[in-house]
């Protein structure tokens, strides 16, 4: 989703990704996961769904083929 804010364009994650991150935050707040682990999972999730993560996915696929 893209919104205009103060003359700038801001892209928000999809609703599915927001729910995932919210659930991860709840799990960390309850104490099931430690915050550093939750942060690492959230960063990995963001990287796998970002445009920058596309290069990482392609690299992984190339390694699988080798």
C-alpha positions as CSV (number, residue, x, y, z in Angstrom):
1,X,0.0,0.0,0.0
2,X,1.3,3.5,-0.9
3,X,0.2,6.6,0.9
4,X,1.1,10.3,0.5
5,X,2.4,11.9,3.7
6,X,3.6,15.5,3.9
7,X,4.4,15.6,0.2
8,X,6.3,12.3,0.3
9,X,5.3,8.9,-0.9
10,X,5.5,6.2,1.8
11,X,5.1,2.5,1.0
12,X,3.6,0.3,3.7
13,X,3.9,-3.5,3.9
14,X,1.0,-5.5,2.8
15,X,-1.8,-6.4,5.3
16,X,-0.5,-9.9,5.5
17,X,3.0,-8.7,6.4
18,X,1.6,-6.3,9.0
19,X,-0.3,-9.1,10.7
20,X,2.8,-11.3,10.7
21,X,4.9,-8.6,12.3
22,X,2.1,-7.8,14.8
23,X,1.9,-11.4,15.8
24,X,5.6,-11.6,16.1
25,X,5.5,-8.6,18.4
26,X,2.9,-10.1,20.6
27,X,4.9,-13.4,20.8
28,X,7.9,-11.4,21.9
29,X,5.9,-9.2,24.3
30,X,4.5,-12.3,26.0
31,X,7.9,-13.8,26.4
32,X,7.7,-16.8,24.1
33,X,10.5,-15.3,22.0
34,X,13.3,-13.0,23.1
35,X,13.3,-9.6,21.5
36,X,16.6,-10.1,19.6
37,X,15.3,-13.3,18.1
38,X,12.0,-11.6,17.1
39,X,13.9,-8.7,15.6
40,X,16.1,-11.1,13.5
41,X,13.0,-12.9,12.3
42,X,11.3,-9.6,11.4
43,X,14.4,-8.4,9.5
44,X,14.7,-11.7,7.6
45,X,11.0,-11.5,6.7
46,X,11.4,-8.0,5.5
47,X,14.5,-8.8,3.4
48,X,12.7,-11.8,1.8
49,X,9.8,-9.6,0.7
50,X,11.7,-6.5,-0.3
51,X,13.1,-5.6,-3.7
52,X,16.6,-5.9,-2.2
53,X,15.7,-9.4,-1.1
54,X,15.1,-10.3,-4.8
55,X,18.8,-10.5,-5.4
56,X,19.2,-12.6,-2.3
57,X,16.5,-15.0,-3.4
58,X,18.1,-15.3,-6.9
59,X,21.5,-16.0,-5.3
60,X,19.9,-18.7,-3.1
61,X,18.2,-20.2,-6.1
62,X,21.5,-20.2,-8.0
63,X,23.2,-22.0,-5.1
64,X,20.4,-24.6,-5.1
65,X,21.0,-25.3,-8.8
66,X,24.8,-25.7,-8.3
